Amino acid sequence: MLAAAGYGEWRLRDTPLGRAMRAVRDNELAAGVAGIDVYRTKVVAFALSSLLGGLGGALFAGGFAYVSPDQFSFAESVVFLTMVLLGGVSSPVGAAIGTGLLIVLPEWLRFLKSVPGLYLAIYGAAVIGIILFMPDGIWGFIRGRLDRFKRTAARPASAGTLALSGGGSGAATVLELRRLSKHFGGLKAVDAIDLAVRRGGVHALIGPNGSGKTTTLNVLSGLYRATGGSILLNGRDVTELPPHIRTRAGLGRTFQNIRLWRSMTALENVTVGAERPGSPIARDGDAVLARARAALAFVGLEARADEVVAGFSYGHQRAIEIARALASDPVLLLLDEPGAGLNSSEKVELRDLLRRISARGLTILIIDHDMTLVTEVAEHITVLNFGRRIADGVAADVLSHPDVIAAYLGTAPDAAA
């Protein structure tokens, strides 16, 4: 039974359900926006855990023919937790190693029990030393070395070209907001704005700090429920839909504060995006993996696909987040301040990347405070101030609009100037 349960858990890790569970564990918000049904995933995780717990309890009761609450004291719970931490929490092999070690270690140190306190001191020091110097556990340490060797030895075939359908042909307007509002009590963060994003271009949403830009994106993504108005995506009303259903309808998004699943590799992060339910390749494992690699190649990071994202620079993490959104083949890509925290050379790379995405026909709605980046990539600009739309139109005309200048500078422009 141990072998069967361990094998099932080991196989689960690299399945779509396993990746979904790990994504929800690492960052629940990003998981929902990536198309994962967070509630369903949590229920399945608890059900599987209960199944294993029930199986263990049945075997325990059958083996000892006696069950009493005093057999499950707090001290025993600490021992169980220590077993998992010692072996490695991320693998059934680690759990088995930790369990075996905590069973045999006291036996190895039994000869020290004649010296008062020495046995506990050495036992405790050994456990603490392993936890401190092997934070991923004994098996995590071993697996890290094996994975590094595999990455050096194995060189996967080059990825293909990333196909971006952009939602195909359809209405000229991809996104339409009608009197959209979001109120937090008496604060009108978004106040009855109208917005239309045309297919196949880059549309920028700008405004001073606190103008309601990110709140608008959160309402579009389903992270906030709209107070009023409606949202039409590719002609479909998505106003009341949860985030994962909007993603399945073709909405892709990145965040101002990068939200990657830091315990997973770059390839695993992007694979979750490629597994978007409803896509034609969602059930084809090879096609999903190929698309994930193609998305990483598109942003220039295919060579580091098997590295854990925590080891990437800030700029590369930003690129991986964009690749994850592109892998889902969205109809509309929402970028929340993608240039935030990037240096000048990284911003040039970002500008070139956005131009290449736009050239593939994908529609982009971008928020950013860097006006140089905005003017270089956006054909159309909408300006918000205090939750209201104050200007909308071609980039050059909008940036010279008196209300826009007043919103940014705090005063109306001098007529002579």
KOLDRENPA-373633 format. One record per residue (C-alpha): x, y, z; residue in one letter. Coordinates in steps of 0.5 Angstrom, whole numbers, plus 2048, in hexadecimal, padded with zeros to 3 digits. Example, Ala and Ser with C-alpha at 12.3 -4.5 7.8 and 13.67 -1.06 7.14 Angstrom:
2
<node u="819" v="7F7" w="810" res="A"/>
<node u="81B" v="7FE" w="80E" res="S"/>
REM end
This chain:
417
<node u="800" v="800" w="800" res="M"/>
<node u="806" v="805" w="801" res="L"/>
<node u="809" v="803" w="7FB" res="A"/>
<node u="802" v="804" w="7F7" res="A"/>
<node u="801" v="80B" w="7FB" res="A"/>
<node u="808" v="80D" w="7FA" res="G"/>
<node u="808" v="80C" w="7F2" res="Y"/>
<node u="801" v="80F" w="7F2" res="G"/>
<node u="803" v="816" w="7F5" res="E"/>
<node u="80A" v="816" w="7F1" res="W"/>
<node u="806" v="815" w="7EB" res="R"/>
<node u="801" v="81B" w="7ED" res="L"/>
<node u="806" v="820" w="7ED" res="R"/>
<node u="807" v="821" w="7E6" res="D"/>
<node u="800" v="820" w="7E4" res="T"/>
<node u="7FC" v="826" w="7E2" res="P"/>
<node u="7F8" v="825" w="7E9" res="L"/>
<node u="7FF" v="825" w="7EC" res="G"/>
<node u="801" v="82B" w="7E9" res="R"/>
<node u="7FB" v="82E" w="7EB" res="A"/>
<node u="7FB" v="82C" w="7F2" res="M"/>
<node u="803" v="82F" w="7F2" res="R"/>
<node u="800" v="835" w="7EF" res="A"/>
<node u="7FB" v="836" w="7F4" res="V"/>
<node u="800" v="835" w="7FA" res="R"/>
<node u="805" v="83A" w="7F7" res="D"/>
<node u="800" v="840" w="7F5" res="N"/>
<node u="7F9" v="83F" w="7F5" res="E"/>
<node u="7F7" v="846" w="7F2" res="L"/>
<node u="7FC" v="844" w="7EC" res="A"/>
<node u="7F9" v="83D" w="7EB" res="A"/>
<node u="7F2" v="840" w="7EA" res="G"/>
<node u="7F4" v="844" w="7E5" res="V"/>
<node u="7F8" v="83F" w="7E1" res="A"/>
<node u="7F1" v="83B" w="7E0" res="G"/>
<node u="7F2" v="836" w="7E6" res="I"/>
<node u="7EB" v="835" w="7EA" res="D"/>
<node u="7EE" v="837" w="7F1" res="V"/>
<node u="7E8" v="834" w="7F5" res="Y"/>
<node u="7E7" v="82E" w="7F1" res="R"/>
<node u="7EF" v="82D" w="7F2" res="T"/>
<node u="7EF" v="82E" w="7FA" res="K"/>
<node u="7E9" v="829" w="7FA" res="V"/>
<node u="7ED" v="823" w="7F6" res="V"/>
<node u="7F3" v="825" w="7FA" res="A"/>
<node u="7EF" v="824" w="801" res="F"/>
<node u="7EB" v="81E" w="7FE" res="A"/>
<node u="7F2" v="81A" w="7FC" res="L"/>
<node u="7F5" v="81C" w="803" res="S"/>
<node u="7EF" v="819" w="807" res="S"/>
<node u="7EF" v="813" w="802" res="L"/>
<node u="7F7" v="812" w="804" res="L"/>
<node u="7F5" v="813" w="80C" res="G"/>
<node u="7EF" v="80F" w="80C" res="G"/>
<node u="7F4" v="809" w="809" res="L"/>
<node u="7F9" v="80A" w="80E" res="G"/>
<node u="7F4" v="80A" w="813" res="G"/>
<node u="7F1" v="804" w="811" res="A"/>
<node u="7F7" v="800" w="810" res="L"/>
<node u="7F9" v="803" w="817" res="F"/>
<node u="7F3" v="800" w="81B" res="A"/>
<node u="7F4" v="7F9" w="817" res="G"/>
<node u="7FB" v="7F8" w="819" res="G"/>
<node u="7FA" v="7FA" w="820" res="F"/>
<node u="7F3" v="7F8" w="821" res="A"/>
<node u="7F2" v="7FE" w="826" res="Y"/>
<node u="7F1" v="805" w="825" res="V"/>
<node u="7F1" v="80B" w="82B" res="S"/>
<node u="7F2" v="812" w="82B" res="P"/>
<node u="7F8" v="812" w="82F" res="D"/>
<node u="7FC" v="80F" w="82A" res="Q"/>
<node u="7FC" v="815" w="826" res="F"/>
<node u="7FF" v="81A" w="82A" res="S"/>
<node u="802" v="821" w="829" res="F"/>
<node u="809" v="81E" w="829" res="A"/>
<node u="807" v="819" w="824" res="E"/>
<node u="805" v="81E" w="81F" res="S"/>
<node u="80B" v="822" w="820" res="V"/>
<node u="80F" v="81B" w="81E" res="V"/>
<node u="80B" v="81B" w="818" res="F"/>
<node u="80C" v="822" w="816" res="L"/>
<node u="814" v="821" w="817" res="T"/>
<node u="814" v="81A" w="813" res="M"/>
<node u="811" v="81E" w="80D" res="V"/>
<node u="816" v="824" w="80E" res="L"/>
<node u="81C" v="820" w="80E" res="L"/>
<node u="81A" v="81C" w="808" res="G"/>
<node u="817" v="821" w="804" res="G"/>
<node u="810" v="823" w="804" res="V"/>
<node u="810" v="824" w="7FC" res="S"/>
<node u="810" v="81C" w="7FB" res="S"/>
<node u="80E" v="815" w="7FD" res="P"/>
<node u="815" v="813" w="7FD" res="V"/>
<node u="817" v="818" w="802" res="G"/>
<node u="811" v="817" w="807" res="A"/>
<node u="814" v="80F" w="807" res="A"/>
<node u="81B" v="811" w="808" res="I"/>
<node u="819" v="816" w="80E" res="G"/>
<node u="815" v="811" w="811" res="T"/>
<node u="81A" v="80B" w="810" res="G"/>
<node u="81F" v="810" w="813" res="L"/>
<node u="81B" v="812" w="819" res="L"/>
<node u="81A" v="80B" w="81B" res="I"/>
<node u="821" v="808" w="81A" res="V"/>
<node u="825" v="80F" w="81D" res="L"/>
<node u="822" v="80D" w="824" res="P"/>
<node u="825" v="806" w="824" res="E"/>
<node u="82B" v="808" w="821" res="W"/>
<node u="82C" v="80D" w="827" res="L"/>
<node u="829" v="808" w="82C" res="R"/>
<node u="830" v="807" w="82F" res="F"/>
<node u="831" v="80F" w="831" res="L"/>
<node u="82B" v="80E" w="836" res="K"/>
<node u="82F" v="80C" w="83C" res="S"/>
<node u="832" v="813" w="83B" res="V"/>
<node u="82C" v="818" w="83E" res="P"/>
<node u="82A" v="81D" w="839" res="G"/>
<node u="830" v="81B" w="833" res="L"/>
<node u="82B" v="817" w="830" res="Y"/>
<node u="826" v="81D" w="82F" res="L"/>
<node u="82B" v="822" w="82D" res="A"/>
<node u="82E" v="81E" w="827" res="I"/>
<node u="827" v="81B" w="825" res="Y"/>
<node u="825" v="823" w="825" res="G"/>
<node u="82B" v="825" w="822" res="A"/>
<node u="82B" v="820" w="81C" res="A"/>
<node u="823" v="822" w="81A" res="V"/>
<node u="825" v="829" w="81B" res="I"/>
<node u="82B" v="829" w="817" res="G"/>
<node u="827" v="825" w="811" res="I"/>
<node u="822" v="82A" w="811" res="I"/>
<node u="826" v="830" w="811" res="L"/>
<node u="82B" v="82E" w="80C" res="F"/>
<node u="826" v="82A" w="807" res="M"/>
<node u="820" v="82E" w="807" res="P"/>
<node u="81D" v="82A" w="802" res="D"/>
<node u="81E" v="824" w="806" res="G"/>
<node u="823" v="81E" w="805" res="I"/>
<node u="81F" v="81C" w="7FE" res="W"/>
<node u="81F" v="823" w="7FC" res="G"/>
<node u="826" v="824" w="7FD" res="F"/>
<node u="827" v="81E" w="7F9" res="I"/>
<node u="822" v="81F" w="7F3" res="R"/>
<node u="825" v="826" w="7F2" res="G"/>
<node u="82C" v="823" w="7F1" res="R"/>
<node u="829" v="81E" w="7EC" res="L"/>
<node u="825" v="823" w="7E8" res="D"/>
<node u="82B" v="828" w="7E7" res="R"/>
<node u="82E" v="822" w="7E4" res="F"/>
<node u="828" v="820" w="7E0" res="K"/>
<node u="828" v="827" w="7DD" res="R"/>
<node u="82F" v="827" w="7DC" res="T"/>
<node u="82F" v="820" w="7D8" res="A"/>
<node u="828" v="821" w="7D4" res="A"/>
<node u="827" v="826" w="7CF" res="R"/>
<node u="820" v="826" w="7CD" res="P"/>
<node u="81E" v="827" w="7C5" res="A"/>
<node u="81D" v="82F" w="7C3" res="S"/>
<node u="816" v="831" w="7C4" res="A"/>
<node u="812" v="833" w="7BF" res="G"/>
<node u="80F" v="83A" w="7BD" res="T"/>
<node u="80A" v="83C" w="7C2" res="L"/>
<node u="803" v="83D" w="7BE" res="A"/>
<node u="7FE" v="843" w="7C1" res="L"/>
<node u="7F8" v="843" w="7BE" res="S"/>
<node u="7F5" v="849" w="7C1" res="G"/>
<node u="7EE" v="846" w="7C1" res="G"/>
<node u="7EE" v="846" w="7BA" res="G"/>
<node u="7E9" v="84A" w="7B6" res="S"/>
<node u="7E3" v="84D" w="7B9" res="G"/>
<node u="7E1" v="854" w="7BB" res="A"/>
<node u="7E5" v="85A" w="7BA" res="A"/>
<node u="7E5" v="85B" w="7C2" res="T"/>
<node u="7E8" v="856" w="7C6" res="V"/>
<node u="7E6" v="859" w="7CD" res="L"/>
<node u="7E0" v="85E" w="7CF" res="E"/>
<node u="7DF" v="861" w="7D6" res="L"/>
<node u="7D8" v="864" w="7D7" res="R"/>
<node u="7D7" v="869" w="7DC" res="R"/>
<node u="7DC" v="864" w="7E1" res="L"/>
<node u="7DC" v="866" w="7E8" res="S"/>
<node u="7E0" v="864" w="7EE" res="K"/>
<node u="7DE" v="867" w="7F5" res="H"/>
<node u="7E2" v="865" w="7FC" res="F"/>
<node u="7DD" v="868" w="800" res="G"/>
<node u="7DC" v="870" w="7FF" res="G"/>
<node u="7E3" v="86F" w="7FA" res="L"/>
<node u="7E1" v="86F" w="7F3" res="K"/>
<node u="7E8" v="86C" w="7F1" res="A"/>
<node u="7E5" v="86B" w="7EA" res="V"/>
<node u="7DF" v="86F" w="7E8" res="D"/>
<node u="7DA" v="86D" w="7E2" res="A"/>
<node u="7E0" v="86D" w="7DD" res="I"/>
<node u="7DF" v="86B" w="7D5" res="D"/>
<node u="7E5" v="868" w="7D2" res="L"/>
<node u="7E5" v="864" w="7CB" res="A"/>
<node u="7EC" v="860" w="7C9" res="V"/>
<node u="7EC" v="85F" w="7C2" res="R"/>
<node u="7EF" v="858" w="7BF" res="R"/>
<node u="7F6" v="858" w="7BD" res="G"/>
<node u="7F9" v="85E" w="7C1" res="G"/>
<node u="7FD" v="860" w="7C7" res="V"/>
<node u="7F8" v="864" w="7CB" res="H"/>
<node u="7FB" v="868" w="7D1" res="A"/>
<node u="7F7" v="86A" w="7D8" res="L"/>
<node u="7FB" v="86F" w="7DB" res="I"/>
<node u="7FA" v="874" w="7E1" res="G"/>
<node u="7FD" v="877" w="7E7" res="P"/>
<node u="7FE" v="873" w="7ED" res="N"/>
<node u="7F7" v="871" w="7F0" res="G"/>
<node u="7F3" v="872" w="7EA" res="S"/>
<node u="7F0" v="86B" w="7EA" res="G"/>
<node u="7F4" v="868" w="7E5" res="K"/>
<node u="7F6" v="861" w="7E8" res="T"/>
<node u="7EF" v="861" w="7EB" res="T"/>
<node u="7EC" v="861" w="7E4" res="T"/>
<node u="7F1" v="85B" w="7E3" res="L"/>
<node u="7EF" v="858" w="7E9" res="N"/>
<node u="7E7" v="858" w="7E7" res="V"/>
<node u="7E9" v="856" w="7E0" res="L"/>
<node u="7EC" v="850" w="7E3" res="S"/>
<node u="7E7" v="84E" w="7E7" res="G"/>
<node u="7EB" v="84F" w="7EE" res="L"/>
<node u="7E6" v="855" w="7F0" res="Y"/>
<node u="7DF" v="854" w="7EE" res="R"/>
<node u="7DC" v="85A" w="7EB" res="A"/>
<node u="7D7" v="85F" w="7EE" res="T"/>
<node u="7D4" v="861" w="7E8" res="G"/>
<node u="7D5" v="861" w="7E0" res="G"/>
<node u="7D6" v="85B" w="7DC" res="S"/>
<node u="7DD" v="858" w="7D9" res="I"/>
<node u="7DC" v="855" w="7D2" res="L"/>
<node u="7E2" v="850" w="7CF" res="L"/>
<node u="7E2" v="84F" w="7C8" res="N"/>
<node u="7DB" v="850" w="7C8" res="G"/>
<node u="7D9" v="84C" w="7CE" res="R"/>
<node u="7D7" v="84F" w="7D5" res="D"/>
<node u="7DC" v="84C" w="7DA" res="V"/>
<node u="7DA" v="851" w="7E0" res="T"/>
<node u="7D7" v="84C" w="7E5" res="E"/>
<node u="7DC" v="847" w="7E3" res="L"/>
<node u="7E2" v="844" w="7E8" res="P"/>
<node u="7E9" v="845" w="7E6" res="P"/>
<node u="7EB" v="83E" w="7E3" res="H"/>
<node u="7E5" v="83F" w="7DE" res="I"/>
<node u="7E7" v="845" w="7DC" res="R"/>
<node u="7EE" v="842" w="7DA" res="T"/>
<node u="7EA" v="83D" w="7D6" res="R"/>
<node u="7E7" v="842" w="7D3" res="A"/>
<node u="7ED" v="845" w="7D0" res="G"/>
<node u="7F0" v="84A" w="7D5" res="L"/>
<node u="7F7" v="849" w="7D7" res="G"/>
<node u="7FA" v="84E" w="7DC" res="R"/>
<node u="801" v="850" w="7E0" res="T"/>
<node u="802" v="853" w="7E7" res="F"/>
<node u="805" v="859" w="7E9" res="Q"/>
<node u="808" v="855" w="7EF" res="N"/>
<node u="80B" v="84F" w="7EB" res="I"/>
<node u="807" v="849" w="7ED" res="R"/>
<node u="80A" v="843" w="7EB" res="L"/>
<node u="80A" v="83C" w="7EE" res="W"/>
<node u="811" v="83C" w="7F1" res="R"/>
<node u="812" v="835" w="7F3" res="S"/>
<node u="811" v="833" w="7EC" res="M"/>
<node u="815" v="833" w="7E6" res="T"/>
<node u="814" v="838" w="7E0" res="A"/>
<node u="812" v="833" w="7DC" res="L"/>
<node u="80D" v="831" w="7E1" res="E"/>
<node u="80A" v="838" w="7E2" res="N"/>
<node u="809" v="839" w="7DB" res="V"/>
<node u="806" v="832" w="7DA" res="T"/>
<node u="800" v="834" w="7DF" res="V"/>
<node u="7FF" v="839" w="7DA" res="G"/>
<node u="7FF" v="835" w="7D4" res="A"/>
<node u="7FA" v="830" w="7D7" res="E"/>
<node u="7F5" v="835" w="7D7" res="R"/>
<node u="7EE" v="831" w="7D7" res="P"/>
<node u="7EA" v="832" w="7D1" res="G"/>
<node u="7F0" v="832" w="7CD" res="S"/>
<node u="7F1" v="82D" w="7C7" res="P"/>
<node u="7F7" v="82A" w="7CA" res="I"/>
<node u="7F6" v="82A" w="7D1" res="A"/>
<node u="7F5" v="823" w="7D1" res="R"/>
<node u="7FB" v="821" w="7CD" res="D"/>
<node u="801" v="821" w="7D1" res="G"/>
<node u="806" v="821" w="7CC" res="D"/>
<node u="803" v="827" w="7C9" res="A"/>
<node u="802" v="82B" w="7CF" res="V"/>
<node u="80A" v="82A" w="7D1" res="L"/>
<node u="80C" v="82C" w="7CA" res="A"/>
<node u="808" v="832" w="7CA" res="R"/>
<node u="80B" v="834" w="7D1" res="A"/>
<node u="812" v="833" w="7CE" res="R"/>
<node u="810" v="838" w="7C8" res="A"/>
<node u="80D" v="83D" w="7CD" res="A"/>
<node u="814" v="83D" w="7D1" res="L"/>
<node u="818" v="83D" w="7CA" res="A"/>
<node u="813" v="843" w="7C8" res="F"/>
<node u="816" v="847" w="7CE" res="V"/>
<node u="81D" v="845" w="7CD" res="G"/>
<node u="81D" v="840" w="7D3" res="L"/>
<node u="81C" v="839" w="7D0" res="E"/>
<node u="823" v="837" w="7D2" res="A"/>
<node u="822" v="838" w="7DA" res="R"/>
<node u="81B" v="834" w="7D9" res="A"/>
<node u="81D" v="82F" w="7DF" res="D"/>
<node u="81F" v="834" w="7E4" res="E"/>
<node u="81B" v="836" w="7EA" res="V"/>
<node u="818" v="83D" w="7E9" res="V"/>
<node u="81B" v="840" w="7F0" res="A"/>
<node u="822" v="840" w="7ED" res="G"/>
<node u="820" v="844" w="7E7" res="F"/>
<node u="821" v="84C" w="7E7" res="S"/>
<node u="81B" v="851" w="7E8" res="Y"/>
<node u="81B" v="852" w="7E0" res="G"/>
<node u="81B" v="84B" w="7DE" res="H"/>
<node u="816" v="849" w="7E3" res="Q"/>
<node u="812" v="84F" w="7E0" res="R"/>
<node u="813" v="84B" w="7D9" res="A"/>
<node u="811" v="845" w="7DC" res="I"/>
<node u="80A" v="848" w="7DF" res="E"/>
<node u="809" v="84A" w="7D8" res="I"/>
<node u="80B" v="844" w="7D4" res="A"/>
<node u="806" v="840" w="7D9" res="R"/>
<node u="800" v="845" w="7D7" res="A"/>
<node u="802" v="844" w="7CF" res="L"/>
<node u="802" v="83C" w="7D0" res="A"/>
<node u="7FB" v="83D" w="7D1" res="S"/>
<node u="7FA" v="840" w="7CB" res="D"/>
<node u="7F5" v="846" w="7CD" res="P"/>
<node u="7F1" v="84A" w="7C9" res="V"/>
<node u="7F3" v="850" w="7CE" res="L"/>
<node u="7F9" v="851" w="7D2" res="L"/>
<node u="7F9" v="855" w="7D8" res="L"/>
<node u="800" v="858" w="7DA" res="L"/>
<node u="800" v="85C" w="7E1" res="D"/>
<node u="806" v="860" w="7E1" res="E"/>
<node u="80B" v="85B" w="7DD" res="P"/>
<node u="810" v="860" w="7DE" res="G"/>
<node u="810" v="861" w="7E5" res="A"/>
<node u="817" v="85F" w="7E8" res="G"/>
<node u="81B" v="85E" w="7E2" res="L"/>
<node u="821" v="862" w="7E0" res="N"/>
<node u="822" v="866" w="7D9" res="S"/>
<node u="825" v="860" w="7D5" res="S"/>
<node u="81F" v="85B" w="7D8" res="E"/>
<node u="81A" v="860" w="7D6" res="K"/>
<node u="81D" v="860" w="7CF" res="V"/>
<node u="81C" v="859" w="7CF" res="E"/>
<node u="815" v="859" w="7D1" res="L"/>
<node u="813" v="85F" w="7CC" res="R"/>
<node u="816" v="85A" w="7C6" res="D"/>
<node u="812" v="854" w="7C9" res="L"/>
<node u="80B" v="858" w="7CA" res="L"/>
<node u="80C" v="85A" w="7C2" res="R"/>
<node u="80E" v="853" w="7C0" res="R"/>
<node u="807" v="851" w="7C4" res="I"/>
<node u="803" v="856" w="7C1" res="S"/>
<node u="806" v="854" w="7BA" res="A"/>
<node u="803" v="84D" w="7BB" res="R"/>
<node u="7FC" v="850" w="7BB" res="G"/>
<node u="7FB" v="850" w="7C3" res="L"/>
<node u="7F7" v="855" w="7C6" res="T"/>
<node u="7FB" v="859" w="7CC" res="I"/>
<node u="7F8" v="85D" w="7D2" res="L"/>
<node u="7FE" v="860" w="7D5" res="I"/>
<node u="7FE" v="864" w="7DC" res="I"/>
<node u="805" v="868" w="7DD" res="D"/>
<node u="808" v="86E" w="7E0" res="H"/>
<node u="80E" v="86E" w="7DB" res="D"/>
<node u="80B" v="873" w="7D6" res="M"/>
<node u="811" v="871" w="7D1" res="T"/>
<node u="80F" v="86A" w="7D1" res="L"/>
<node u="808" v="86C" w="7D0" res="V"/>
<node u="809" v="870" w="7CA" res="T"/>
<node u="80D" v="86C" w="7C7" res="E"/>
<node u="809" v="866" w="7C7" res="V"/>
<node u="801" v="868" w="7C8" res="A"/>
<node u="7FD" v="86B" w="7C2" res="E"/>
<node u="7F7" v="86D" w="7C6" res="H"/>
<node u="7F7" v="870" w="7CD" res="I"/>
<node u="7F2" v="870" w="7D2" res="T"/>
<node u="7F3" v="875" w="7D9" res="V"/>
<node u="7F0" v="874" w="7DF" res="L"/>
<node u="7F0" v="879" w="7E5" res="N"/>
<node u="7EC" v="878" w="7EC" res="F"/>
<node u="7E9" v="872" w="7E9" res="G"/>
<node u="7E6" v="876" w="7E3" res="R"/>
<node u="7E8" v="876" w="7DB" res="R"/>
<node u="7EB" v="87D" w="7DA" res="I"/>
<node u="7EE" v="87B" w="7D3" res="A"/>
<node u="7ED" v="876" w="7CD" res="D"/>
<node u="7F0" v="876" w="7C6" res="G"/>
<node u="7F7" v="875" w="7C2" res="V"/>
<node u="7FD" v="876" w="7C7" res="A"/>
<node u="800" v="87C" w="7C4" res="A"/>
<node u="7F9" v="880" w="7C5" res="D"/>
<node u="7F8" v="87D" w="7CC" res="V"/>
<node u="7FF" v="87F" w="7CF" res="L"/>
<node u="7FE" v="886" w="7CD" res="S"/>
<node u="7F7" v="887" w="7CF" res="H"/>
<node u="7F6" v="88C" w="7D5" res="P"/>
<node u="7F2" v="888" w="7DA" res="D"/>
<node u="7F8" v="882" w="7D9" res="V"/>
<node u="7FD" v="887" w="7DA" res="I"/>
<node u="7F9" v="88A" w="7E0" res="A"/>
<node u="7F8" v="883" w="7E3" res="A"/>
<node u="800" v="882" w="7E3" res="Y"/>
<node u="803" v="889" w="7E5" res="L"/>
<node u="7FD" v="88B" w="7E9" res="G"/>
<node u="7FC" v="891" w="7E5" res="T"/>
<node u="7F9" v="893" w="7DF" res="A"/>
<node u="7FE" v="895" w="7D9" res="P"/>
<node u="800" v="89C" w="7D8" res="D"/>
<node u="7FD" v="89E" w="7D1" res="A"/>
<node u="803" v="8A2" w="7CF" res="A"/>
<node u="807" v="89C" w="7D1" res="A"/>
REM end
